Amino acid sequence: MANEKEQGQQLQIELTPEIANGTYSNLAIINHSPQEFVLDFIAALPGLPQARVNARQILTPESAKRLLFALQDNVVKYENEFGTIDLGTPQPAATEGVGRTATPFGAPDAKA
């Protein structure tokens, strides 16, 4: 009976005004350990020599993989509606010990 009750319930999600405004990011640094993925979101502005992390999300490996699939699905939907997202010339991979970005579609050739 408890399972039937749990299946009928939906998670109520609250979006506060402070969070609803969002924060702009044009750079993400991703690191991981065996237990978690750490995503640091940064706004690197032209002409400024330094940038700050404006948001950090810490995810379990399972949640990180779900996010990867959700992003992949949404990028495909976006490109079907608006056209291919052009990434320009691929940047070389970061050196070891520095945050690296996942390339779920293979080499970053600007196609999902």
LINTA-V563168 format. One record per pair of residues at least 24 apart in sequence whose ideal C-beta (glycine too) atoms are under 10 Angstrom apart, sorted by sequence separation. I is the first residue (numbers start at 1). J is the second residue. If there is no record, write none. Layout:
BEGIN
i | j
I | J
I | J
END
This chain:
BEGIN
i | j
27 | 51
29 | 53
36 | 60
37 | 61
86 | 110
87 | 111
26 | 51
28 | 53
35 | 60
36 | 61
37 | 62
39 | 64
85 | 110
86 | 111
25 | 51
27 | 53
35 | 61
37 | 63
38 | 64
84 | 110
85 | 111
28 | 55
29 | 56
30 | 57
32 | 59
34 | 61
36 | 63
37 | 64
84 | 111
85 | 112
25 | 53
33 | 61
36 | 64
37 | 65
39 | 67
84 | 112
25 | 54
28 | 57
30 | 59
32 | 61
75 | 104
76 | 105
24 | 54
25 | 55
37 | 67
75 | 105
23 | 54
24 | 55
37 | 68
71 | 102
79 | 110
23 | 55
32 | 64
72 | 104
79 | 111
80 | 112
22 | 55
71 | 104
72 | 105
79 | 112
30 | 64
68 | 102
78 | 112
67 | 102
69 | 104
77 | 112
68 | 104
75 | 111
76 | 112
65 | 102
75 | 112
64 | 102
74 | 112
65 | 104
73 | 112
72 | 112
71 | 112
42 | 99
40 | 99
39 | 99
38 | 99
39 | 101
30 | 94
29 | 94
37 | 102
31 | 97
31 | 98
32 | 99
31 | 99
32 | 100
29 | 98
30 | 99
31 | 100
29 | 99
30 | 100
32 | 102
28 | 99
29 | 100
30 | 101
27 | 99
29 | 101
30 | 102
28 | 101
27 | 101
28 | 102
END
